[in-house]
Amino acid sequence: MSAVAVMSVRLTLRPFTFSNGVNIPPGTFVGFPHSAIQSSGEIYTNPEKFDGFRFSKLRDEEDDVTSTRHRAVTASTEMMAFGLGRHVW
């Protein structure tokens, strides 16, 4: 279990409505369930077991050697430790 359950906490400055109709009013703090994402069996095989080579193995499985996925500096929906603001894309 991660020591940090929620990361990338942000304060909304203007209202936002998701495609499913959920509305976030301005002045609301929102964050991502970091622990749940990092321990999801849908994303990682055997996520509760420590594997120091987990991401190395994932990189080895990819066909594209130029891919930047599964690297410590890569932001994605599976690794949001740094957030996913517009600066990422």
PDB file of N, CA, C and O in Angstrom:
ATOM      1  N   MET A   1       0.847  -1.184   0.000  1.00  0.00           N
ATOM      2  CA  MET A   1       0.000   0.000   0.000  1.00  0.00           C
ATOM      3  C   MET A   1       0.884   1.237   0.000  1.00  0.00           C
ATOM      4  O   MET A   1       1.842   1.331   0.767  1.00  0.00           O
ATOM      5  N   SER A   2       0.556   2.162  -0.851  1.00  0.00           N
ATOM      6  CA  SER A   2       1.308   3.404  -0.952  1.00  0.00           C
ATOM      7  C   SER A   2       1.066   4.269   0.283  1.00  0.00           C
ATOM      8  O   SER A   2      -0.008   4.223   0.882  1.00  0.00           O
ATOM      9  N   ALA A   3       2.062   5.048   0.652  1.00  0.00           N
ATOM     10  CA  ALA A   3       1.920   5.944   1.786  1.00  0.00           C
ATOM     11  C   ALA A   3       1.034   7.136   1.436  1.00  0.00           C
ATOM     12  O   ALA A   3       0.509   7.805   2.326  1.00  0.00           O
ATOM     13  N   VAL A   4       0.868   7.399   0.148  1.00  0.00           N
ATOM     14  CA  VAL A   4       0.064   8.527  -0.298  1.00  0.00           C
ATOM     15  C   VAL A   4      -1.140   7.993  -1.066  1.00  0.00           C
ATOM     16  O   VAL A   4      -0.993   7.450  -2.161  1.00  0.00           O
ATOM     17  N   ALA A   5      -2.325   8.147  -0.493  1.00  0.00           N
ATOM     18  CA  ALA A   5      -3.533   7.607  -1.121  1.00  0.00           C
ATOM     19  C   ALA A   5      -4.048   8.510  -2.242  1.00  0.00           C
ATOM     20  O   ALA A   5      -4.557   8.014  -3.248  1.00  0.00           O
ATOM     21  N   VAL A   6      -3.921   9.824  -2.081  1.00  0.00           N
ATOM     22  CA  VAL A   6      -4.409  10.775  -3.082  1.00  0.00           C
ATOM     23  C   VAL A   6      -3.269  11.707  -3.456  1.00  0.00           C
ATOM     24  O   VAL A   6      -2.608  12.280  -2.590  1.00  0.00           O
ATOM     25  N   MET A   7      -3.046  11.853  -4.758  1.00  0.00           N
ATOM     26  CA  MET A   7      -1.975  12.738  -5.237  1.00  0.00           C
ATOM     27  C   MET A   7      -2.528  13.716  -6.256  1.00  0.00           C
ATOM     28  O   MET A   7      -3.692  13.646  -6.653  1.00  0.00           O
ATOM     29  N   SER A   8      -1.679  14.612  -6.661  1.00  0.00           N
ATOM     30  CA  SER A   8      -2.014  15.616  -7.671  1.00  0.00           C
ATOM     31  C   SER A   8      -3.282  16.368  -7.299  1.00  0.00           C
ATOM     32  O   SER A   8      -4.187  16.529  -8.117  1.00  0.00           O
ATOM     33  N   VAL A   9      -3.335  16.821  -6.068  1.00  0.00           N
ATOM     34  CA  VAL A   9      -4.503  17.575  -5.611  1.00  0.00           C
ATOM     35  C   VAL A   9      -4.461  18.964  -6.247  1.00  0.00           C
ATOM     36  O   VAL A   9      -3.448  19.661  -6.207  1.00  0.00           O
ATOM     37  N   ARG A  10      -5.587  19.336  -6.830  1.00  0.00           N
ATOM     38  CA  ARG A  10      -5.700  20.622  -7.497  1.00  0.00           C
ATOM     39  C   ARG A  10      -6.957  21.339  -7.027  1.00  0.00           C
ATOM     40  O   ARG A  10      -7.928  20.707  -6.609  1.00  0.00           O
ATOM     41  N   LEU A  11      -6.929  22.649  -7.099  1.00  0.00           N
ATOM     42  CA  LEU A  11      -8.075  23.489  -6.765  1.00  0.00           C
ATOM     43  C   LEU A  11      -8.705  23.965  -8.066  1.00  0.00           C
ATOM     44  O   LEU A  11      -8.027  24.559  -8.904  1.00  0.00           O
ATOM     45  N   THR A  12      -9.982  23.711  -8.240  1.00  0.00           N
ATOM     46  CA  THR A  12     -10.658  24.154  -9.459  1.00  0.00           C
ATOM     47  C   THR A  12     -10.883  25.660  -9.416  1.00  0.00           C
ATOM     48  O   THR A  12     -11.301  26.212  -8.399  1.00  0.00           O
ATOM     49  N   LEU A  13     -10.600  26.304 -10.529  1.00  0.00           N
ATOM     50  CA  LEU A  13     -10.762  27.751 -10.624  1.00  0.00           C
ATOM     51  C   LEU A  13     -12.053  28.133 -11.332  1.00  0.00           C
ATOM     52  O   LEU A  13     -12.566  29.235 -11.140  1.00  0.00           O
ATOM     53  N   ARG A  14     -12.575  27.235 -12.142  1.00  0.00           N
ATOM     54  CA  ARG A  14     -13.836  27.477 -12.845  1.00  0.00           C
ATOM     55  C   ARG A  14     -14.619  26.174 -12.891  1.00  0.00           C
ATOM     56  O   ARG A  14     -14.041  25.105 -12.695  1.00  0.00           O
ATOM     57  N   PRO A  15     -15.896  26.240 -13.142  1.00  0.00           N
ATOM     58  CA  PRO A  15     -16.697  25.011 -13.154  1.00  0.00           C
ATOM     59  C   PRO A  15     -16.269  24.084 -14.290  1.00  0.00           C
ATOM     60  O   PRO A  15     -15.825  24.532 -15.348  1.00  0.00           O
ATOM     61  N   PHE A  16     -16.414  22.786 -14.045  1.00  0.00           N
ATOM     62  CA  PHE A  16     -16.100  21.795 -15.068  1.00  0.00           C
ATOM     63  C   PHE A  16     -17.148  20.694 -15.006  1.00  0.00           C
ATOM     64  O   PHE A  16     -17.510  20.229 -13.924  1.00  0.00           O
ATOM     65  N   THR A  17     -17.631  20.281 -16.167  1.00  0.00           N
ATOM     66  CA  THR A  17     -18.605  19.199 -16.238  1.00  0.00           C
ATOM     67  C   THR A  17     -18.014  18.053 -17.055  1.00  0.00           C
ATOM     68  O   THR A  17     -17.626  18.238 -18.208  1.00  0.00           O
ATOM     69  N   PHE A  18     -17.950  16.873 -16.449  1.00  0.00           N
ATOM     70  CA  PHE A  18     -17.462  15.685 -17.138  1.00  0.00           C
ATOM     71  C   PHE A  18     -18.499  15.198 -18.134  1.00  0.00           C
ATOM     72  O   PHE A  18     -19.660  15.602 -18.076  1.00  0.00           O
ATOM     73  N   SER A  19     -18.081  14.329 -19.048  1.00  0.00           N
ATOM     74  CA  SER A  19     -18.987  13.825 -20.081  1.00  0.00           C
ATOM     75  C   SER A  19     -20.161  13.032 -19.498  1.00  0.00           C
ATOM     76  O   SER A  19     -21.203  12.894 -20.138  1.00  0.00           O
ATOM     77  N   ASN A  20     -19.980  12.508 -18.266  1.00  0.00           N
ATOM     78  CA  ASN A  20     -21.078  11.753 -17.645  1.00  0.00           C
ATOM     79  C   ASN A  20     -22.031  12.660 -16.857  1.00  0.00           C
ATOM     80  O   ASN A  20     -22.961  12.171 -16.214  1.00  0.00           O
ATOM     81  N   GLY A  21     -21.802  13.975 -16.904  1.00  0.00           N
ATOM     82  CA  GLY A  21     -22.696  14.917 -16.250  1.00  0.00           C
ATOM     83  C   GLY A  21     -22.260  15.362 -14.865  1.00  0.00           C
ATOM     84  O   GLY A  21     -22.872  16.268 -14.301  1.00  0.00           O
ATOM     85  N   VAL A  22     -21.225  14.758 -14.297  1.00  0.00           N
ATOM     86  CA  VAL A  22     -20.737  15.170 -12.976  1.00  0.00           C
ATOM     87  C   VAL A  22     -20.151  16.570 -13.090  1.00  0.00           C
ATOM     88  O   VAL A  22     -19.331  16.845 -13.966  1.00  0.00           O
ATOM     89  N   ASN A  23     -20.582  17.447 -12.192  1.00  0.00           N
ATOM     90  CA  ASN A  23     -20.157  18.832 -12.214  1.00  0.00           C
ATOM     91  C   ASN A  23     -19.238  19.121 -11.028  1.00  0.00           C
ATOM     92  O   ASN A  23     -19.532  18.748  -9.893  1.00  0.00           O
ATOM     93  N   ILE A  24     -18.130  19.787 -11.311  1.00  0.00           N
ATOM     94  CA  ILE A  24     -17.194  20.212 -10.261  1.00  0.00           C
ATOM     95  C   ILE A  24     -17.256  21.740 -10.200  1.00  0.00           C
ATOM     96  O   ILE A  24     -16.845  22.410 -11.148  1.00  0.00           O
ATOM     97  N   PRO A  25     -17.761  22.294  -9.103  1.00  0.00           N
ATOM     98  CA  PRO A  25     -17.851  23.750  -8.999  1.00  0.00           C
ATOM     99  C   PRO A  25     -16.487  24.381  -8.699  1.00  0.00           C
ATOM    100  O   PRO A  25     -15.593  23.698  -8.200  1.00  0.00           O
ATOM    101  N   PRO A  26     -16.318  25.661  -8.993  1.00  0.00           N
ATOM    102  CA  PRO A  26     -15.056  26.324  -8.666  1.00  0.00           C
ATOM    103  C   PRO A  26     -14.823  26.325  -7.151  1.00  0.00           C
ATOM    104  O   PRO A  26     -15.769  26.371  -6.365  1.00  0.00           O
ATOM    105  N   GLY A  27     -13.554  26.274  -6.762  1.00  0.00           N
ATOM    106  CA  GLY A  27     -13.205  26.270  -5.346  1.00  0.00           C
ATOM    107  C   GLY A  27     -13.184  24.881  -4.730  1.00  0.00           C
ATOM    108  O   GLY A  27     -13.049  24.743  -3.514  1.00  0.00           O
ATOM    109  N   THR A  28     -13.318  23.852  -5.557  1.00  0.00           N
ATOM    110  CA  THR A  28     -13.318  22.468  -5.078  1.00  0.00           C
ATOM    111  C   THR A  28     -11.937  21.852  -5.252  1.00  0.00           C
ATOM    112  O   THR A  28     -11.312  22.008  -6.301  1.00  0.00           O
ATOM    113  N   PHE A  29     -11.464  21.158  -4.236  1.00  0.00           N
ATOM    114  CA  PHE A  29     -10.211  20.418  -4.359  1.00  0.00           C
ATOM    115  C   PHE A  29     -10.503  19.053  -4.961  1.00  0.00           C
ATOM    116  O   PHE A  29     -11.426  18.368  -4.521  1.00  0.00           O
ATOM    117  N   VAL A  30      -9.730  18.650  -5.961  1.00  0.00           N
ATOM    118  CA  VAL A  30      -9.863  17.333  -6.570  1.00  0.00           C
ATOM    119  C   VAL A  30      -8.483  16.675  -6.602  1.00  0.00           C
ATOM    120  O   VAL A  30      -7.459  17.358  -6.637  1.00  0.00           O
ATOM    121  N   GLY A  31      -8.471  15.347  -6.590  1.00  0.00           N
ATOM    122  CA  GLY A  31      -7.214  14.606  -6.651  1.00  0.00           C
ATOM    123  C   GLY A  31      -7.452  13.245  -7.274  1.00  0.00           C
ATOM    124  O   GLY A  31      -8.591  12.880  -7.564  1.00  0.00           O
ATOM    125  N   PHE A  32      -6.387  12.499  -7.481  1.00  0.00           N
ATOM    126  CA  PHE A  32      -6.459  11.180  -8.092  1.00  0.00           C
ATOM    127  C   PHE A  32      -6.163  10.108  -7.063  1.00  0.00           C
ATOM    128  O   PHE A  32      -5.278  10.286  -6.226  1.00  0.00           O
ATOM    129  N   PRO A  33      -6.884   9.000  -7.106  1.00  0.00           N
ATOM    130  CA  PRO A  33      -6.647   7.910  -6.145  1.00  0.00           C
ATOM    131  C   PRO A  33      -5.381   7.136  -6.508  1.00  0.00           C
ATOM    132  O   PRO A  33      -5.445   6.030  -7.046  1.00  0.00           O
ATOM    133  N   HIS A  34      -4.245   7.732  -6.207  1.00  0.00           N
ATOM    134  CA  HIS A  34      -2.942   7.185  -6.584  1.00  0.00           C
ATOM    135  C   HIS A  34      -2.768   5.732  -6.149  1.00  0.00           C
ATOM    136  O   HIS A  34      -2.351   4.898  -6.953  1.00  0.00           O
ATOM    137  N   SER A  35      -3.073   5.423  -4.921  1.00  0.00           N
ATOM    138  CA  SER A  35      -2.887   4.056  -4.415  1.00  0.00           C
ATOM    139  C   SER A  35      -3.731   3.049  -5.178  1.00  0.00           C
ATOM    140  O   SER A  35      -3.265   1.956  -5.499  1.00  0.00           O
ATOM    141  N   ALA A  36      -4.967   3.418  -5.466  1.00  0.00           N
ATOM    142  CA  ALA A  36      -5.856   2.507  -6.197  1.00  0.00           C
ATOM    143  C   ALA A  36      -5.369   2.270  -7.614  1.00  0.00           C
ATOM    144  O   ALA A  36      -5.459   1.151  -8.119  1.00  0.00           O
ATOM    145  N   ILE A  37      -4.859   3.297  -8.256  1.00  0.00           N
ATOM    146  CA  ILE A  37      -4.360   3.156  -9.619  1.00  0.00           C
ATOM    147  C   ILE A  37      -3.104   2.291  -9.625  1.00  0.00           C
ATOM    148  O   ILE A  37      -2.973   1.385 -10.447  1.00  0.00           O
ATOM    149  N   GLN A  38      -2.179   2.573  -8.704  1.00  0.00           N
ATOM    150  CA  GLN A  38      -0.913   1.835  -8.670  1.00  0.00           C
ATOM    151  C   GLN A  38      -1.072   0.386  -8.231  1.00  0.00           C
ATOM    152  O   GLN A  38      -0.176  -0.423  -8.469  1.00  0.00           O
ATOM    153  N   SER A  39      -2.178   0.041  -7.601  1.00  0.00           N
ATOM    154  CA  SER A  39      -2.367  -1.344  -7.159  1.00  0.00           C
ATOM    155  C   SER A  39      -3.511  -2.023  -7.913  1.00  0.00           C
ATOM    156  O   SER A  39      -4.111  -2.976  -7.415  1.00  0.00           O
ATOM    157  N   SER A  40      -3.809  -1.527  -9.116  1.00  0.00           N
ATOM    158  CA  SER A  40      -4.890  -2.091  -9.917  1.00  0.00           C
ATOM    159  C   SER A  40      -4.418  -3.314 -10.699  1.00  0.00           C
ATOM    160  O   SER A  40      -3.438  -3.251 -11.442  1.00  0.00           O
ATOM    161  N   GLY A  41      -5.122  -4.415 -10.523  1.00  0.00           N
ATOM    162  CA  GLY A  41      -4.827  -5.619 -11.290  1.00  0.00           C
ATOM    163  C   GLY A  41      -5.195  -5.478 -12.752  1.00  0.00           C
ATOM    164  O   GLY A  41      -4.737  -6.267 -13.579  1.00  0.00           O
ATOM    165  N   GLU A  42      -6.016  -4.487 -13.094  1.00  0.00           N
ATOM    166  CA  GLU A  42      -6.354  -4.234 -14.493  1.00  0.00           C
ATOM    167  C   GLU A  42      -5.195  -3.585 -15.236  1.00  0.00           C
ATOM    168  O   GLU A  42      -5.110  -3.672 -16.461  1.00  0.00           O
ATOM    169  N   ILE A  43      -4.306  -2.937 -14.496  1.00  0.00           N
ATOM    170  CA  ILE A  43      -3.173  -2.242 -15.115  1.00  0.00           C
ATOM    171  C   ILE A  43      -1.887  -3.054 -14.976  1.00  0.00           C
ATOM    172  O   ILE A  43      -1.133  -3.192 -15.939  1.00  0.00           O
ATOM    173  N   TYR A  44      -1.636  -3.586 -13.791  1.00  0.00           N
ATOM    174  CA  TYR A  44      -0.387  -4.303 -13.503  1.00  0.00           C
ATOM    175  C   TYR A  44      -0.659  -5.742 -13.090  1.00  0.00           C
ATOM    176  O   TYR A  44      -1.595  -6.013 -12.337  1.00  0.00           O
ATOM    177  N   THR A  45       0.157  -6.658 -13.580  1.00  0.00           N
ATOM    178  CA  THR A  45       0.067  -8.053 -13.179  1.00  0.00           C
ATOM    179  C   THR A  45       0.595  -8.199 -11.760  1.00  0.00           C
ATOM    180  O   THR A  45       1.698  -7.748 -11.452  1.00  0.00           O
ATOM    181  N   ASN A  46      -0.189  -8.825 -10.906  1.00  0.00           N
ATOM    182  CA  ASN A  46       0.202  -9.070  -9.520  1.00  0.00           C
ATOM    183  C   ASN A  46       0.707  -7.786  -8.836  1.00  0.00           C
ATOM    184  O   ASN A  46       1.842  -7.752  -8.360  1.00  0.00           O
ATOM    185  N   PRO A  47      -0.122  -6.737  -8.784  1.00  0.00           N
ATOM    186  CA  PRO A  47       0.330  -5.435  -8.304  1.00  0.00           C
ATOM    187  C   PRO A  47       0.722  -5.370  -6.829  1.00  0.00           C
ATOM    188  O   PRO A  47       1.505  -4.503  -6.441  1.00  0.00           O
ATOM    189  N   GLU A  48       0.197  -6.261  -6.012  1.00  0.00           N
ATOM    190  CA  GLU A  48       0.507  -6.219  -4.575  1.00  0.00           C
ATOM    191  C   GLU A  48       1.869  -6.834  -4.244  1.00  0.00           C
ATOM    192  O   GLU A  48       2.367  -6.674  -3.129  1.00  0.00           O
ATOM    193  N   LYS A  49       2.467  -7.528  -5.197  1.00  0.00           N
ATOM    194  CA  LYS A  49       3.773  -8.158  -4.977  1.00  0.00           C
ATOM    195  C   LYS A  49       4.868  -7.232  -5.504  1.00  0.00           C
ATOM    196  O   LYS A  49       4.793  -6.763  -6.640  1.00  0.00           O
ATOM    197  N   PHE A  50       5.874  -6.971  -4.689  1.00  0.00           N
ATOM    198  CA  PHE A  50       6.979  -6.121  -5.124  1.00  0.00           C
ATOM    199  C   PHE A  50       7.758  -6.809  -6.238  1.00  0.00           C
ATOM    200  O   PHE A  50       8.137  -7.974  -6.124  1.00  0.00           O
ATOM    201  N   ASP A  51       7.989  -6.072  -7.309  1.00  0.00           N
ATOM    202  CA  ASP A  51       8.810  -6.543  -8.419  1.00  0.00           C
ATOM    203  C   ASP A  51       9.657  -5.368  -8.873  1.00  0.00           C
ATOM    204  O   ASP A  51       9.170  -4.477  -9.569  1.00  0.00           O
ATOM    205  N   GLY A  52      10.916  -5.364  -8.482  1.00  0.00           N
ATOM    206  CA  GLY A  52      11.819  -4.271  -8.821  1.00  0.00           C
ATOM    207  C   GLY A  52      12.049  -4.107 -10.315  1.00  0.00           C
ATOM    208  O   GLY A  52      12.529  -3.065 -10.761  1.00  0.00           O
ATOM    209  N   PHE A  53      11.712  -5.122 -11.083  1.00  0.00           N
ATOM    210  CA  PHE A  53      11.897  -5.062 -12.533  1.00  0.00           C
ATOM    211  C   PHE A  53      10.570  -4.965 -13.288  1.00  0.00           C
ATOM    212  O   PHE A  53      10.531  -5.184 -14.499  1.00  0.00           O
ATOM    213  N   ARG A  54       9.483  -4.637 -12.581  1.00  0.00           N
ATOM    214  CA  ARG A  54       8.148  -4.575 -13.201  1.00  0.00           C
ATOM    215  C   ARG A  54       8.155  -3.730 -14.475  1.00  0.00           C
ATOM    216  O   ARG A  54       7.702  -4.187 -15.524  1.00  0.00           O
ATOM    217  N   PHE A  55       8.661  -2.515 -14.390  1.00  0.00           N
ATOM    218  CA  PHE A  55       8.592  -1.613 -15.533  1.00  0.00           C
ATOM    219  C   PHE A  55       9.628  -1.965 -16.591  1.00  0.00           C
ATOM    220  O   PHE A  55       9.402  -1.744 -17.781  1.00  0.00           O
ATOM    221  N   SER A  56      10.745  -2.502 -16.171  1.00  0.00           N
ATOM    222  CA  SER A  56      11.730  -2.989 -17.133  1.00  0.00           C
ATOM    223  C   SER A  56      11.138  -4.114 -17.976  1.00  0.00           C
ATOM    224  O   SER A  56      11.326  -4.153 -19.192  1.00  0.00           O
ATOM    225  N   LYS A  57      10.429  -5.019 -17.328  1.00  0.00           N
ATOM    226  CA  LYS A  57       9.778  -6.127 -18.045  1.00  0.00           C
ATOM    227  C   LYS A  57       8.711  -5.597 -18.997  1.00  0.00           C
ATOM    228  O   LYS A  57       8.584  -6.088 -20.118  1.00  0.00           O
ATOM    229  N   LEU A  58       7.943  -4.598 -18.560  1.00  0.00           N
ATOM    230  CA  LEU A  58       6.917  -4.015 -19.424  1.00  0.00           C
ATOM    231  C   LEU A  58       7.554  -3.358 -20.652  1.00  0.00           C
ATOM    232  O   LEU A  58       7.014  -3.454 -21.754  1.00  0.00           O
ATOM    233  N   ARG A  59       8.694  -2.693 -20.469  1.00  0.00           N
ATOM    234  CA  ARG A  59       9.392  -2.095 -21.613  1.00  0.00           C
ATOM    235  C   ARG A  59       9.887  -3.177 -22.561  1.00  0.00           C
ATOM    236  O   ARG A  59       9.811  -3.020 -23.780  1.00  0.00           O
ATOM    237  N   ASP A  60      10.395  -4.279 -22.007  1.00  0.00           N
ATOM    238  CA  ASP A  60      10.898  -5.371 -22.840  1.00  0.00           C
ATOM    239  C   ASP A  60       9.799  -6.013 -23.680  1.00  0.00           C
ATOM    240  O   ASP A  60      10.068  -6.540 -24.759  1.00  0.00           O
ATOM    241  N   GLU A  61       8.563  -5.971 -23.188  1.00  0.00           N
ATOM    242  CA  GLU A  61       7.441  -6.567 -23.907  1.00  0.00           C
ATOM    243  C   GLU A  61       6.989  -5.729 -25.094  1.00  0.00           C
ATOM    244  O   GLU A  61       6.292  -6.230 -25.977  1.00  0.00           O
ATOM    245  N   GLU A  62       7.375  -4.462 -25.125  1.00  0.00           N
ATOM    246  CA  GLU A  62       6.954  -3.588 -26.212  1.00  0.00           C
ATOM    247  C   GLU A  62       7.780  -3.836 -27.463  1.00  0.00           C
ATOM    248  O   GLU A  62       8.965  -4.162 -27.389  1.00  0.00           O
ATOM    249  N   ASP A  63       7.137  -3.675 -28.610  1.00  0.00           N
ATOM    250  CA  ASP A  63       7.820  -3.866 -29.882  1.00  0.00           C
ATOM    251  C   ASP A  63       8.634  -2.646 -30.292  1.00  0.00           C
ATOM    252  O   ASP A  63       9.650  -2.774 -30.975  1.00  0.00           O
ATOM    253  N   ASP A  64       8.195  -1.475 -29.881  1.00  0.00           N
ATOM    254  CA  ASP A  64       8.818  -0.224 -30.296  1.00  0.00           C
ATOM    255  C   ASP A  64       9.916   0.180 -29.312  1.00  0.00           C
ATOM    256  O   ASP A  64       9.618   0.572 -28.184  1.00  0.00           O
ATOM    257  N   VAL A  65      11.177   0.088 -29.725  1.00  0.00           N
ATOM    258  CA  VAL A  65      12.291   0.407 -28.823  1.00  0.00           C
ATOM    259  C   VAL A  65      12.388   1.896 -28.541  1.00  0.00           C
ATOM    260  O   VAL A  65      13.062   2.297 -27.592  1.00  0.00           O
ATOM    261  N   THR A  66      11.727   2.727 -29.346  1.00  0.00           N
ATOM    262  CA  THR A  66      11.769   4.171 -29.114  1.00  0.00           C
ATOM    263  C   THR A  66      10.648   4.638 -28.187  1.00  0.00           C
ATOM    264  O   THR A  66      10.566   5.823 -27.864  1.00  0.00           O
ATOM    265  N   SER A  67       9.792   3.723 -27.760  1.00  0.00           N
ATOM    266  CA  SER A  67       8.675   4.076 -26.893  1.00  0.00           C
ATOM    267  C   SER A  67       9.177   4.614 -25.561  1.00  0.00           C
ATOM    268  O   SER A  67      10.179   4.143 -25.022  1.00  0.00           O
ATOM    269  N   THR A  68       8.469   5.604 -25.040  1.00  0.00           N
ATOM    270  CA  THR A  68       8.831   6.170 -23.737  1.00  0.00           C
ATOM    271  C   THR A  68       7.898   5.698 -22.634  1.00  0.00           C
ATOM    272  O   THR A  68       7.976   6.194 -21.510  1.00  0.00           O
ATOM    273  N   ARG A  69       7.019   4.753 -22.929  1.00  0.00           N
ATOM    274  CA  ARG A  69       6.119   4.236 -21.901  1.00  0.00           C
ATOM    275  C   ARG A  69       6.903   3.468 -20.844  1.00  0.00           C
ATOM    276  O   ARG A  69       7.982   2.941 -21.113  1.00  0.00           O
ATOM    277  N   HIS A  70       6.353   3.414 -19.658  1.00  0.00           N
ATOM    278  CA  HIS A  70       6.906   2.653 -18.537  1.00  0.00           C
ATOM    279  C   HIS A  70       8.297   3.141 -18.125  1.00  0.00           C
ATOM    280  O   HIS A  70       9.149   2.344 -17.732  1.00  0.00           O
ATOM    281  N   ARG A  71       8.514   4.430 -18.215  1.00  0.00           N
ATOM    282  CA  ARG A  71       9.758   5.033 -17.740  1.00  0.00           C
ATOM    283  C   ARG A  71       9.424   5.955 -16.562  1.00  0.00           C
ATOM    284  O   ARG A  71       8.298   6.438 -16.448  1.00  0.00           O
ATOM    285  N   ALA A  72      10.384   6.188 -15.711  1.00  0.00           N
ATOM    286  CA  ALA A  72      10.152   6.990 -14.506  1.00  0.00           C
ATOM    287  C   ALA A  72       9.719   8.415 -14.824  1.00  0.00           C
ATOM    288  O   ALA A  72       9.038   9.043 -14.014  1.00  0.00           O
ATOM    289  N   VAL A  73      10.094   8.929 -15.970  1.00  0.00           N
ATOM    290  CA  VAL A  73       9.785  10.317 -16.315  1.00  0.00           C
ATOM    291  C   VAL A  73       8.573  10.450 -17.218  1.00  0.00           C
ATOM    292  O   VAL A  73       8.266  11.555 -17.666  1.00  0.00           O
ATOM    293  N   THR A  74       7.877   9.363 -17.495  1.00  0.00           N
ATOM    294  CA  THR A  74       6.742   9.388 -18.400  1.00  0.00           C
ATOM    295  C   THR A  74       5.432   9.520 -17.642  1.00  0.00           C
ATOM    296  O   THR A  74       5.152   8.746 -16.727  1.00  0.00           O
ATOM    297  N   ALA A  75       4.637  10.501 -18.027  1.00  0.00           N
ATOM    298  CA  ALA A  75       3.314  10.677 -17.432  1.00  0.00           C
ATOM    299  C   ALA A  75       2.287   9.949 -18.291  1.00  0.00           C
ATOM    300  O   ALA A  75       2.331  10.009 -19.519  1.00  0.00           O
ATOM    301  N   SER A  76       1.373   9.270 -17.633  1.00  0.00           N
ATOM    302  CA  SER A  76       0.298   8.576 -18.332  1.00  0.00           C
ATOM    303  C   SER A  76      -0.850   8.391 -17.350  1.00  0.00           C
ATOM    304  O   SER A  76      -0.728   8.744 -16.176  1.00  0.00           O
ATOM    305  N   THR A  77      -1.958   7.844 -17.821  1.00  0.00           N
ATOM    306  CA  THR A  77      -3.089   7.614 -16.926  1.00  0.00           C
ATOM    307  C   THR A  77      -2.794   6.494 -15.944  1.00  0.00           C
ATOM    308  O   THR A  77      -3.497   6.357 -14.943  1.00  0.00           O
ATOM    309  N   GLU A  78      -1.772   5.689 -16.204  1.00  0.00           N
ATOM    310  CA  GLU A  78      -1.379   4.634 -15.270  1.00  0.00           C
ATOM    311  C   GLU A  78      -0.352   5.125 -14.244  1.00  0.00           C
ATOM    312  O   GLU A  78      -0.218   4.530 -13.175  1.00  0.00           O
ATOM    313  N   MET A  79       0.365   6.194 -14.555  1.00  0.00           N
ATOM    314  CA  MET A  79       1.396   6.734 -13.660  1.00  0.00           C
ATOM    315  C   MET A  79       1.214   8.245 -13.575  1.00  0.00           C
ATOM    316  O   MET A  79       1.777   8.996 -14.372  1.00  0.00           O
ATOM    317  N   MET A  80       0.424   8.677 -12.602  1.00  0.00           N
ATOM    318  CA  MET A  80       0.089  10.092 -12.492  1.00  0.00           C
ATOM    319  C   MET A  80       0.728  10.770 -11.288  1.00  0.00           C
ATOM    320  O   MET A  80       0.150  11.697 -10.721  1.00  0.00           O
ATOM    321  N   ALA A  81       1.891  10.326 -10.899  1.00  0.00           N
ATOM    322  CA  ALA A  81       2.538  10.925  -9.733  1.00  0.00           C
ATOM    323  C   ALA A  81       2.783  12.417  -9.915  1.00  0.00           C
ATOM    324  O   ALA A  81       2.802  13.168  -8.939  1.00  0.00           O
ATOM    325  N   PHE A  82       2.972  12.852 -11.162  1.00  0.00           N
ATOM    326  CA  PHE A  82       3.241  14.257 -11.427  1.00  0.00           C
ATOM    327  C   PHE A  82       2.020  14.994 -11.956  1.00  0.00           C
ATOM    328  O   PHE A  82       2.087  16.193 -12.225  1.00  0.00           O
ATOM    329  N   GLY A  83       0.913  14.291 -12.106  1.00  0.00           N
ATOM    330  CA  GLY A  83      -0.294  14.900 -12.655  1.00  0.00           C
ATOM    331  C   GLY A  83      -0.336  14.762 -14.171  1.00  0.00           C
ATOM    332  O   GLY A  83       0.588  14.238 -14.793  1.00  0.00           O
ATOM    333  N   LEU A  84      -1.424  15.241 -14.742  1.00  0.00           N
ATOM    334  CA  LEU A  84      -1.577  15.164 -16.208  1.00  0.00           C
ATOM    335  C   LEU A  84      -2.138  16.478 -16.751  1.00  0.00           C
ATOM    336  O   LEU A  84      -3.106  16.472 -17.511  1.00  0.00           O
ATOM    337  N   GLY A  85      -1.553  17.564 -16.376  1.00  0.00           N
ATOM    338  CA  GLY A  85      -2.033  18.872 -16.858  1.00  0.00           C
ATOM    339  C   GLY A  85      -1.727  19.063 -18.323  1.00  0.00           C
ATOM    340  O   GLY A  85      -1.116  18.205 -18.959  1.00  0.00           O
ATOM    341  N   ARG A  86      -2.158  20.206 -18.861  1.00  0.00           N
ATOM    342  CA  ARG A  86      -1.963  20.454 -20.286  1.00  0.00           C
ATOM    343  C   ARG A  86      -0.488  20.540 -20.662  1.00  0.00           C
ATOM    344  O   ARG A  86      -0.147  20.365 -21.832  1.00  0.00           O
ATOM    345  N   HIS A  87       0.395  20.805 -19.697  1.00  0.00           N
ATOM    346  CA  HIS A  87       1.830  20.852 -19.975  1.00  0.00           C
ATOM    347  C   HIS A  87       2.393  19.490 -20.374  1.00  0.00           C
ATOM    348  O   HIS A  87       3.442  19.411 -21.013  1.00  0.00           O
ATOM    349  N   VAL A  88       1.698  18.425 -19.997  1.00  0.00           N
ATOM    350  CA  VAL A  88       2.169  17.072 -20.310  1.00  0.00           C
ATOM    351  C   VAL A  88       1.919  16.745 -21.773  1.00  0.00           C
ATOM    352  O   VAL A  88       2.762  16.119 -22.414  1.00  0.00           O
ATOM    353  N   TRP A  89       0.810  17.144 -22.299  1.00  0.00           N
ATOM    354  CA  TRP A  89       0.437  16.779 -23.677  1.00  0.00           C
ATOM    355  C   TRP A  89       0.960  17.819 -24.621  1.00  0.00           C
ATOM    356  O   TRP A  89       0.760  17.710 -25.831  1.00  0.00           O
TER     357      TRP A  89
END
